[in-house]
């Protein structure tokens, strides 16, 4: 099999990955994403499989990890003589990502519950004679109940 057929020039890889050359070079500098090879002229070449690594970096960033921690978690490719140690590193990275996802899901569920409370309150507002206005502090607190508005209603009123 000819390796050259599998390799993408950095520009082609950047387009495929929806990123830019600067980001790829920066990730290489940080030790996050190394090209598969370089030409004699110094051009970087990547495999399509590098997209998986790049996407994991993006996923971990979106979950709030800084690039230093991402590098630590993704250091699974460092030379390790002990197979158990290698598997343990990969397992740690997966567990960390799962923990972060669980936290994000919990936060999203809390936000959805807040929207449900706001929607329920909005039905009460349909029957109210007051309209949000600067003179009534944008209905805060609610004229009908005297209670604070749900945060998402308050933000919009």
Secondary structure, DSSP 8 states (H G I E B T S, - for coil): --HHHHEEEHHHHHHHTT--HHHHHHHHHHTS---SEE-TT--EEEETTHHHHHHHHHHHHHTT--HHHHHHHTGGGS--S-HHHHHHHHHHHHHHHHHHHHHHHHHHHHHHHHHHHHHHHHHHHTT-S----GGGGGG-S-TTT-S---HHHHHH-
